[in-house]
Amino acid sequence: MGDGIGRYRGSQSRMPQWLRRRPKPDAAADAGIAREKLLLAAAAAGLPISPAAHPVGYRCSCDRVGCPTPARHPVSFAWQTQSTTDRAQVERWVRDQPEANFITATGLVHDVLDVPLDAGHSALSRLLAAGIDVGPVAESGGDRLLFFTATRGTPEDEDEWWPCELDCHPETADEHPGLRWHCRGSYVLLPPARLPGELGVEWLRGLEHPLPDPLTLLEVLTDACAQYADTGAEGYDAHAVAWPLGGR
């Protein structure tokens, strides 16, 4: 009996040690689950999405030699018709393409006001201090801030559309310096996304914040961009073509 009791006690004493040695949850698996939740939340909020390229080292996963917008563009040329909010389809994409980034097509449900990082942070502080409702905001690639807003609308008269090219190319640099307005015919990377050089696209303010009217943000964003341009920031080009249009 004594031997039996000893063996029983020994197994009991080893049990806590075994529990402590259990492998920790897989960090990559946790990140994948979190990524899927964020993408499904975007689709549930009405943001149409479709798969995009992803980084392979410092290169793009696409076949294009010297891709000008590595990991920032859709996989399919039919991204405008492919983009969807269907949960089942998004789940299939996310699970079948675990490395893929995703874009969201603008001008249907939402627009995006895309500004230089420093100008964006300055504007965000001013907007919040003024009590203005600011919607979702994402940081992209360490150099741009993306303000997600409601779209400008879908007028019955197609001639009233303001295409994205006009938003990206204002008549003068003084009008909207550094500001890129993504609406119909454009897209942006949807957080979370990975870019070459260990950069990425991440939410600063998530989709729990309602989409505001873009005009409520425009004046402050334009003013902040003008101040940013006046500083003569290195590499700033008020006439630069907005991605992704330049990469198509």
C-alpha distance (Angstrom), angle and dihedral (degrees) to the residues before:
residue distance angle dihedral
M1 . . .
G2 3.74 . .
D3 3.79 91.2 .
G4 3.78 91.3 49.2
I5 3.79 92.5 50.7
G6 3.77 90.4 47.8
R7 3.77 92.9 53.1
Y8 3.81 91.4 47.2
R9 3.76 92.7 50.7
G10 3.77 90.3 46.9
S11 3.79 92.6 55.3
Q12 3.79 90.5 48.1
S13 3.78 91.8 51.6
R14 3.79 91.1 50.9
M15 3.82 94.4 50.8
P16 3.83 97.6 77.5
Q17 3.80 89.1 49.1
W18 3.82 90.3 53.4
L19 3.79 90.4 49.4
R20 3.78 90.7 51.2
R21 3.80 90.3 51.4
R22 3.81 94.2 54.6
P23 3.81 110.5 125.4
K24 3.77 116.0 -99.1
P25 3.80 117.6 -113.0
D26 3.80 112.7 -81.5
A27 3.80 106.7 -97.5
A28 3.81 91.6 -153.2
A29 3.80 90.9 52.5
D30 3.80 90.6 49.6
A31 3.81 90.6 50.0
G32 3.80 90.1 49.8
I33 3.79 91.7 51.9
A34 3.81 91.6 47.9
R35 3.81 90.5 48.2
E36 3.79 92.1 51.2
K37 3.80 91.7 49.5
L38 3.81 92.1 51.7
L39 3.81 93.3 48.2
L40 3.80 92.6 46.8
A41 3.81 89.3 48.3
A42 3.81 89.2 54.0
A43 3.79 91.2 51.1
A44 3.81 90.7 46.7
A45 3.82 88.6 52.4
G46 3.80 88.6 57.5
L47 3.81 100.1 -102.6
P48 3.83 108.2 141.9
I49 3.80 110.9 -135.7
S50 3.80 139.9 -176.2
P51 3.82 135.8 178.3
A52 3.79 121.2 -78.4
A53 3.77 136.3 -170.5
H54 3.79 121.4 -84.2
P55 3.81 135.5 -151.3
V56 3.78 122.3 -88.1
G57 3.77 101.1 -168.3
Y58 3.79 103.4 -55.8
R59 3.80 92.5 -25.1
C60 3.78 134.2 81.6
S61 3.78 122.8 -104.6
C62 3.82 90.7 -128.6
D63 3.81 122.9 95.2
R64 3.80 94.7 -117.7
V65 3.80 112.7 116.7
G66 3.80 110.0 -127.2
C67 3.81 93.9 4.4
P68 3.84 105.3 -155.0
T69 3.81 93.8 -148.3
P70 3.81 104.7 35.1
A71 3.81 113.7 -162.6
R72 3.83 90.9 -6.2
H73 3.81 102.2 93.0
P74 3.81 137.1 73.5
V75 3.79 120.6 -95.2
S76 3.81 93.4 -133.5
F77 3.80 128.6 54.2
A78 3.81 85.0 -143.0
W79 3.81 92.3 63.3
Q80 3.82 93.1 128.4
T81 3.79 93.4 60.3
Q82 3.79 93.9 32.0
S83 3.81 95.2 55.6
T84 3.79 110.6 104.9
T85 3.78 145.7 166.7
D86 3.82 93.4 -147.9
R87 3.79 107.2 132.0
A88 3.80 96.0 -149.5
Q89 3.80 92.6 51.4
V90 3.79 93.1 46.7
E91 3.81 90.3 49.9
R92 3.81 90.5 52.2
W93 3.79 92.3 50.0
V94 3.79 94.2 47.1
R95 3.80 94.3 47.4
D96 3.80 96.9 40.4
Q97 3.83 94.0 44.4
P98 3.82 105.3 37.7
E99 3.83 92.9 166.0
A100 3.80 96.8 48.5
N101 3.76 125.7 112.2
F102 3.80 118.0 -144.8
I103 3.78 132.5 -137.0
T104 3.77 127.6 -154.2
A105 3.80 119.0 -141.6
T106 3.80 111.4 -128.3
G107 3.80 129.3 -148.8
L108 3.80 96.7 49.6
V109 3.80 103.7 75.3
H110 3.77 102.7 -13.3
D111 3.79 143.3 21.0
V112 3.79 127.0 -151.9
L113 3.80 126.6 -139.1
D114 3.80 104.7 -152.7
V115 3.82 117.5 -163.0
P116 3.83 139.2 165.5
L117 3.80 112.6 -79.4
D118 3.82 99.4 -113.5
A119 3.79 92.9 44.2
G120 3.79 89.8 47.7
H121 3.78 94.9 52.4
S122 3.80 90.8 47.1
A123 3.81 91.2 49.9
L124 3.81 92.6 45.4
S125 3.80 91.5 54.6
R126 3.80 91.4 48.4
L127 3.80 93.6 47.2
L128 3.80 93.8 49.6
A129 3.82 92.1 44.9
A130 3.81 89.2 52.6
G131 3.80 91.2 52.1
I132 3.80 93.1 -116.6
D133 3.78 114.9 154.4
V134 3.78 108.2 -109.5
G135 3.77 118.6 -169.7
P136 3.79 129.4 -154.2
V137 3.81 115.4 -29.4
A138 3.80 127.4 -168.4
E139 3.80 133.2 -171.0
S140 3.80 112.7 -134.5
G141 3.78 125.6 -160.1
G142 3.79 94.6 -27.1
D143 3.80 92.3 -77.7
R144 3.82 109.0 65.5
L145 3.81 136.8 52.6
L146 3.81 118.9 -150.3
F147 3.81 119.4 -151.2
F148 3.81 110.5 -162.4
T149 3.81 113.0 -149.2
A150 3.77 139.6 166.1
T151 3.79 113.1 -81.6
R152 3.78 120.2 -98.8
G153 3.78 88.1 -113.1
T154 3.78 140.1 -97.5
P155 3.81 106.5 -93.3
E156 3.78 118.6 -156.9
D157 3.78 90.1 -128.2
E158 3.82 106.4 72.9
D159 3.81 89.7 -156.9
E160 3.79 89.0 68.4
W161 3.79 92.6 65.7
W162 3.77 115.3 118.9
P163 3.81 101.6 -147.7
C164 3.77 120.8 -144.9
E165 3.80 92.4 -111.8
L166 3.80 89.3 68.7
D167 3.79 90.9 48.3
C168 3.79 91.2 52.1
H169 3.79 95.8 43.7
P170 3.83 109.5 45.3
E171 3.78 115.7 -173.9
T172 3.79 91.8 -108.5
A173 3.78 132.9 19.8
D174 3.79 88.9 -127.7
E175 3.80 91.3 62.3
H176 3.81 98.0 64.8
P177 3.81 107.4 -7.1
G178 3.77 110.9 -163.5
L179 3.80 93.1 -8.8
R180 3.80 119.5 130.0
W181 3.78 116.8 -169.4
H182 3.79 110.8 -159.5
C183 3.79 110.7 -159.8
R184 3.79 132.9 131.9
G185 3.80 113.0 4.3
S186 3.79 95.8 19.4
Y187 3.78 140.5 87.1
V188 3.78 142.4 -168.1
L189 3.77 133.2 -151.7
L190 3.77 111.7 -91.1
P191 3.80 119.2 -134.2
P192 2.91 130.1 -77.8
A193 3.79 97.0 47.3
R194 3.80 134.9 142.7
L195 3.80 125.8 -134.8
P196 3.81 132.1 -171.7
G197 3.78 115.9 -80.5
E198 3.80 94.8 37.2
L199 3.80 90.7 -70.7
G200 3.77 123.5 134.3
V201 3.78 150.9 167.4
E202 3.80 115.8 -99.0
W203 3.81 137.0 170.1
L204 3.79 117.5 -105.6
R205 3.81 90.0 176.7
G206 3.78 116.5 18.0
L207 3.77 135.8 -139.2
E208 3.79 91.9 -87.9
H209 3.81 84.4 86.1
P210 3.84 112.9 84.0
L211 3.79 118.1 -115.5
P212 3.83 109.1 -101.3
D213 3.78 128.5 -147.1
P214 3.84 104.7 -87.9
L215 3.80 91.6 -134.9
T216 3.82 90.3 64.8
L217 3.82 89.0 63.2
L218 3.79 101.0 33.8
E219 3.81 100.5 84.9
V220 3.80 95.0 49.9
L221 3.80 92.6 43.6
T222 3.80 92.4 48.6
D223 3.79 91.4 48.4
A224 3.80 92.2 49.1
C225 3.81 90.9 48.5
A226 3.81 90.8 50.7
Q227 3.80 90.8 51.6
Y228 3.80 89.8 48.0
A229 3.81 90.9 51.4
D230 3.82 91.2 48.6
T231 3.80 90.3 58.8
G232 3.80 88.7 64.9
A233 3.79 91.5 -127.5
E234 3.78 111.5 -158.9
G235 3.77 113.0 -98.6
Y236 3.80 94.4 11.8
D237 3.80 114.7 143.9
A238 3.78 115.8 179.3
H239 3.80 90.1 -165.9
A240 3.81 96.1 50.5
V241 3.79 115.6 134.1
A242 3.79 111.0 -114.0
W243 3.73 119.3 -116.0
P244 2.93 131.8 -99.2
L245 3.81 92.2 36.5
G246 3.78 92.5 58.7
G247 3.80 91.2 53.7
R248 3.76 100.3 54.1
